[in-house]
């Protein structure tokens, strides 16, 4: 065997070791890709029912919000009516009551002074 043959054997052995060292990470990368594919498949299978439930939930929430909107409009109308009623009551009854209260206070103060 000549020196060139020995060098070729050493180079072939080094190349074989290099292939082995590269093969291990490639095999691990292949496993990672398989796991990723399975995870994506599972995610895809579970997302469709979740989106269906989410759509149903949003639809029901919109229905409830429409009902609440009607209720708040009715409350706004009722409070406006009550406000008008209070204004009418205070203008018709309030002013004479204030005068009557003033008269009563004046009479009371006069009666207490005389004693």
C-alpha positions, 0 to 999 in steps of 0.5 A: 500500500502506498502513501496515497492509498493510506491517505485515501483510506483516512479520507474515506474514514473521515468522510464516513465519520462526517456522514455519521455526525451529520446523520444524527441531527438530520434524523432528529430534525426528521422526528421534529418535523413529524411531531410538528406535522402531527401537532398541526393535524391535531390543531386543525381537527380541534380548531373547526369545532372551536370556531363553530362554538365561537360563531354560535356564542357571538350570535347569541351575544348579538341577540342578547345585546339587541334585547338590552338595546331595546330595554335601554331605549325603553328606560330612556323613554321612561326616565324622560317621561318621569323627568317631565312629570316631576317638572310638571309636579314641582311647578304646580305643587312645589311653588305653593308648598314652598310658600306654605312652608315659608308661612309655617316657619314665619308663624312658628317663629312668631309664636315662639317669640311671643312666649 
